[in-house]
Amino acid sequence: MPPTPTIQQIDTTVFRLPMAGTLRWGKSSALDEVRHVLVQVTLSDGSVGVAEAPPRPTIYGETAQSITGIIRHELAPRLLGLPVVAEEGPVLPKVQARLRQIPFNYAAKGALDMAIHDALARHRGISLAEHLGAGASRIKVSYILGIGDRETVLAEAVRVVEAGVRVLKVKVGRDWEEDLARITELQAILGDGVSLYADANECLEAEEAPRRLRQLAEMGLLYCEEPLPVELVRERAALRAGGHLPLIADDSAFSLRDLRRELALDTFDILNIKTARTGYSESHQMLALALQAGKGVMVGSQASAGLGTARAGLFAARSGIEHPSELSFFLKLREDIIDRPLCLQDGYIDVATLASVQVDPDRLRAAAVTEP
């Protein structure tokens, strides 16, 4: 039996990619470029794994600088020299224990966990898909349609549907009447072959939420993500009990600890797991817990570029994940750092393509930026 590998080296590279337009959501959040961090882990046998860390200052408080800083000064010193041993399923208990010593910093820790899993799969001589137990051959995807002026939003929707999208997540909550008008127009233009669901990003008021969810249900929307502020726990539980429209938990379930609370209070119907913030180890535990509780599951995106999409997609190919996963943000990018294009076909993405994705060294070099 070969010796257990240890973590030998951890490196980070900040890279920037231009976007085709701006993604707006919530009350004031906006994203007009991708400035993410490539995390690379080298094991003692030379096996190398990579993952993408997407900073979202208005959600997690992380920036590219904070991710590289916390990895360099706090997380790497805790992990270097640590043996990498996986339990049944993609869980790294020793790695998790060390990462939990530092609170928050979700994207930094999530990328480290995924990069270590990638390196471990290479050490084992198997694909990352096999290591994760990715059994599906294709995954149904959704696309995040941001808030914007009418012409821009409609044109973007038509463009991505022509590119193969069949499910759109529509941001709502800034102006309700405008939101309803935009949904009505989208349905008229896109037709019955395209499904919609809403993401309110915690923007609704508790008193108005039941009526507004019923409106969305009457319009045929599939579900609504985070209609109320996370701190309104009792109100969210009551809203879910009303059965107006299936609710998705995202901001309310950042972690396994959060998920246990939400399940105890029964606040949601579908869990949105984001491997970018919980890695593979914690995401695996969250998936098992949600399925045990009879909840639906989807895999979400923190506006990941091609590498992050591929890494999330391999997890989305696991058994039990039935709802459309957010694996199409790459359609917003003008450039990428991966070695092959990602394509959709009639609402699905091919898992074999995701499994073969690699970082293109020349493209990474061209996109790399020096952070102060």
C-alpha positions in Angstrom: 0.0 0.0 0.0 1.5 3.4 -1.0 2.2 5.8 1.9 -0.5 8.3 2.8 0.3 11.6 1.0 0.7 14.8 3.0 0.0 18.4 1.9 3.3 19.8 0.8 2.6 23.2 -0.9 -0.3 25.6 -1.3 -0.3 28.4 -3.9 -2.8 31.1 -4.9 -3.2 33.2 -8.1 -5.6 36.0 -8.5 -7.1 36.2 -12.0 -9.5 38.7 -13.7 -12.0 37.9 -16.5 -14.2 40.4 -18.3 -18.0 39.9 -18.3 -20.6 40.6 -21.0 -22.7 43.0 -18.9 -23.3 43.4 -15.2 -25.1 41.0 -12.8 -27.2 42.9 -10.3 -29.1 41.3 -7.4 -30.6 42.1 -4.0 -30.9 45.7 -2.8 -27.5 46.9 -4.0 -25.2 44.1 -5.1 -23.6 44.1 -8.5 -20.8 42.3 -10.3 -19.2 43.6 -13.5 -16.0 41.5 -13.7 -14.7 38.2 -12.3 -11.8 38.7 -10.0 -11.3 35.2 -8.5 -8.5 33.2 -6.9 -7.1 30.0 -8.2 -6.0 27.8 -5.3 -3.4 25.0 -6.0 -2.5 22.3 -3.6 0.5 20.0 -4.1 0.8 16.7 -2.2 4.0 15.0 -1.1 3.9 12.6 -4.1 3.7 15.5 -6.6 -0.1 15.2 -7.2 -1.6 18.6 -7.9 -5.2 19.8 -7.4 -6.8 23.1 -8.2 -10.0 24.9 -7.4 -11.6 28.3 -7.8 -12.4 30.7 -5.0 -14.9 33.4 -5.9 -14.9 36.3 -3.4 -18.3 38.0 -2.8 -17.7 41.0 -0.5 -21.4 41.8 -0.1 -22.3 38.2 0.8 -19.4 36.7 2.8 -17.2 39.8 3.3 -14.4 38.1 1.3 -12.2 39.8 -1.3 -9.4 38.4 -3.5 -6.9 40.0 -1.0 -8.6 38.5 2.0 -8.7 35.0 0.4 -5.0 35.0 -0.5 -4.1 36.6 2.9 -6.0 34.1 5.1 -4.7 31.2 3.1 -1.1 32.4 3.3 -1.0 33.4 6.9 -3.6 31.2 8.7 -4.9 28.2 6.7 -1.8 27.0 4.9 0.3 26.9 8.1 -2.5 24.7 9.6 -2.6 22.3 6.6 1.0 21.9 5.5 2.3 18.5 6.4 -1.1 17.1 7.2 -1.9 13.6 6.0 -4.7 13.5 3.4 -7.1 10.7 4.3 -10.7 10.5 3.0 -13.5 8.7 4.9 -16.3 6.9 3.1 -17.6 9.4 0.6 -15.8 12.7 -0.2 -15.0 13.8 3.4 -11.6 14.9 4.7 -12.1 14.9 8.5 -8.6 16.0 9.4 -8.6 18.8 6.9 -12.1 19.9 8.0 -10.9 20.0 11.7 -8.0 22.3 10.8 -10.2 24.6 8.6 -12.8 24.9 11.3 -10.2 26.5 13.5 -10.7 29.7 11.4 -14.3 30.9 11.3 -16.1 32.3 8.2 -13.8 32.7 5.1 -16.1 30.3 3.3 -14.7 30.7 -0.3 -11.1 30.4 0.9 -11.8 27.2 2.9 -14.1 25.8 0.2 -11.5 26.1 -2.5 -8.8 24.5 -0.3 -11.0 21.5 0.4 -11.9 21.0 -3.3 -8.3 21.4 -4.4 -7.2 18.8 -1.9 -9.8 16.4 -3.1 -8.7 17.0 -6.7 -5.1 16.3 -5.7 -6.2 13.2 -3.7 -8.0 11.8 -6.7 -4.9 12.2 -8.8 -2.9 10.5 -6.1 -5.4 7.6 -6.2 -5.1 7.4 -10.0 -8.8 8.0 -10.6 -10.8 10.9 -12.0 -12.3 13.6 -9.7 -15.7 12.5 -10.9 -15.1 8.9 -9.8 -13.6 10.1 -6.5 -16.8 12.2 -5.8 -19.2 9.4 -6.9 -20.6 11.5 -9.8 -23.0 9.1 -11.5 -25.1 11.2 -13.8 -24.1 11.7 -17.4 -25.7 15.1 -17.8 -27.1 17.8 -15.4 -30.0 20.1 -16.0 -28.9 23.7 -15.5 -30.4 27.0 -14.7 -29.1 30.5 -15.5 -29.1 33.5 -13.1 -30.8 36.5 -14.8 -29.9 39.7 -12.9 -31.8 42.9 -12.4 -31.5 45.5 -15.1 -33.3 47.6 -17.7 -36.0 45.9 -19.7 -34.2 45.7 -23.0 -31.0 44.4 -21.5 -32.7 41.7 -19.4 -34.9 40.5 -22.2 -32.0 40.4 -24.7 -29.8 38.5 -22.2 -32.6 35.9 -21.6 -33.1 35.3 -25.4 -29.3 35.0 -25.9 -28.9 32.4 -23.2 -31.9 30.4 -24.2 -30.5 30.3 -27.7 -27.3 29.0 -26.1 -29.2 26.1 -24.5 -30.6 27.3 -21.2 -34.1 26.1 -20.3 -34.5 27.3 -16.7 -34.0 30.9 -15.6 -33.6 32.2 -12.1 -35.1 35.7 -12.1 -34.0 38.2 -9.5 -36.9 40.0 -7.8 -37.5 42.3 -4.8 -36.4 45.8 -5.7 -39.6 46.9 -7.5 -42.4 44.3 -7.3 -44.7 45.6 -10.0 -41.7 45.9 -12.4 -40.7 42.3 -11.4 -44.1 40.9 -12.3 -44.1 42.8 -15.6 -40.7 41.5 -16.5 -41.7 37.9 -15.6 -44.8 38.2 -17.7 -42.8 39.5 -20.7 -40.2 36.8 -20.3 -42.9 34.1 -20.3 -44.5 35.6 -23.4 -41.2 35.8 -25.3 -39.6 32.5 -24.2 -42.7 30.3 -24.3 -43.6 27.2 -22.5 -40.3 25.5 -23.2 -38.5 27.7 -20.6 -39.2 27.5 -16.8 -38.7 30.3 -14.4 -38.1 30.6 -10.6 -37.5 33.6 -8.4 -34.7 34.7 -6.1 -35.7 37.5 -3.7 -32.3 37.7 -1.9 -34.1 38.4 1.4 -35.8 41.5 0.0 -39.5 40.9 0.8 -41.4 42.0 3.9 -42.9 39.3 6.2 -46.4 40.7 5.9 -46.4 40.9 2.1 -44.5 37.7 1.4 -47.4 35.2 1.4 -49.4 37.2 -1.1 -46.4 37.8 -3.3 -45.4 34.1 -3.3 -49.0 33.2 -4.3 -48.7 35.6 -7.2 -45.6 33.9 -8.4 -47.2 30.5 -8.0 -50.2 31.6 -10.1 -47.8 32.8 -12.8 -46.3 29.3 -12.9 -42.9 29.9 -11.3 -41.3 26.8 -9.9 -40.1 28.1 -6.5 -38.6 31.2 -4.7 -35.2 31.5 -3.1 -34.8 33.3 0.2 -37.9 35.6 0.2 -37.3 36.9 3.7 -34.2 38.2 5.7 -32.4 35.3 7.3 -32.8 36.7 10.8 -36.6 36.4 10.6 -36.4 32.7 11.5 -39.9 32.3 12.9 -41.4 34.2 10.0 -39.6 32.1 7.5 -40.8 28.9 9.2 -44.4 30.2 9.1 -44.0 31.2 5.5 -42.9 27.8 4.5 -45.7 26.2 6.5 -48.2 28.2 4.4 -47.3 26.2 1.4 -47.6 29.2 -1.0 -44.6 28.2 -3.2 -41.6 25.9 -2.6 -38.8 27.8 -0.9 -35.1 27.5 -1.5 -32.6 27.9 1.3 -29.3 29.6 0.3 -28.2 32.5 2.5 -29.9 30.8 5.5 -27.8 27.7 5.1 -24.2 28.8 4.5 -22.9 25.8 6.5 -23.7 22.4 8.0 -24.3 24.2 11.3 -26.8 26.5 9.7 -28.5 23.6 7.9 -29.2 21.8 11.1 -30.9 24.9 12.5 -33.0 25.3 9.3 -34.1 21.7 9.3 -35.0 21.8 13.0 -37.3 24.8 12.2 -38.4 23.4 8.8 -37.9 26.7 7.0 -37.4 25.4 3.4 -38.2 22.8 0.7 -35.0 22.8 -1.4 -31.4 23.2 -0.3 -29.0 25.2 -2.6 -25.6 23.7 -1.9 -22.7 25.9 -3.1 -19.4 23.9 -3.2 -17.6 27.2 -3.6 -18.4 28.0 0.0 -18.6 24.5 1.6 -16.1 22.5 -0.5 -16.8 18.9 -1.2 -16.4 17.6 2.4 -19.1 19.7 4.0 -21.3 19.8 0.9 -21.3 15.9 1.1 -22.5 16.1 4.7 -25.1 18.7 3.9 -26.4 16.7 0.9 -26.8 13.6 3.1 -28.6 15.5 5.9 -31.0 17.3 3.5 -31.9 14.0 1.7 -32.5 12.3 5.0 -34.9 15.0 5.9 -36.8 14.6 2.6 -35.6 17.9 1.2 -34.9 18.6 -2.5 -31.4 19.7 -3.5 -29.8 21.8 -6.2 -26.2 23.0 -6.6 -25.7 26.7 -6.8 -23.0 29.0 -8.2 -21.2 32.0 -6.7 -20.9 33.3 -10.2 -18.1 30.8 -10.9 -16.0 30.9 -14.0 -15.3 27.7 -16.0 -13.2 25.9 -13.5 -15.6 26.6 -10.6 -18.5 25.5 -12.9 -16.8 22.2 -13.6 -16.0 21.5 -10.0 -19.6 22.3 -8.9 -21.0 20.3 -11.8 -19.2 17.1 -10.8 -20.8 17.4 -7.4 -24.2 18.1 -9.0 -23.8 14.8 -10.8 -24.2 12.9 -7.5 -27.3 10.9 -6.7 -30.2 12.8 -5.1 -29.6 16.1 -6.7 -32.7 16.4 -8.9 -33.4 20.2 -9.3 -31.7 22.4 -11.9 -28.2 23.5 -10.8 -26.7 26.9 -11.5 -24.0 25.9 -13.9 -24.2 28.4 -16.7 -22.6 31.6 -15.4 -19.8 31.0 -17.9 -22.2 32.4 -20.6 -21.6 35.8 -19.0 -17.8 35.6 -19.5 -15.9 37.0 -22.5 -12.8 35.0 -21.6 -11.9 32.1 -19.3 -8.8 30.2 -17.9 -9.9 26.7 -18.9 -8.7 24.7 -21.9 -12.0 23.9 -23.6 -15.4 25.6 -24.0 -18.4 24.6 -22.0 -21.6 24.1 -23.9 -25.3 23.4 -23.1 -27.6 21.2 -25.1 -31.3 21.6 -24.7 -31.0 22.6 -21.0 -28.3 20.2 -20.0 -24.5 20.2 -19.5 -22.4 17.1 -20.2 -20.6 15.7 -17.2 -17.8 14.1 -19.3 -16.9 17.6 -20.5 -16.8 18.9 -17.0 -14.6 16.0 -15.8 -12.1 16.8 -18.5 -11.7 20.5 -17.8 -8.2 21.7 -17.0 -6.6 25.1 -16.4 -4.9 26.5 -19.5 -1.5 27.8 -18.3 -1.3 30.5 -21.0 -4.8 31.8 -20.4 -4.2 31.8 -16.6 -1.0 33.8 -17.2 -2.8 36.3 -19.4 -5.6 36.7 -16.8 -3.4 36.8 -13.7 -3.2 40.1 -11.8 -0.9 41.3 -9.0 -2.7 42.1 -5.8 -1.1 44.6 -3.4 
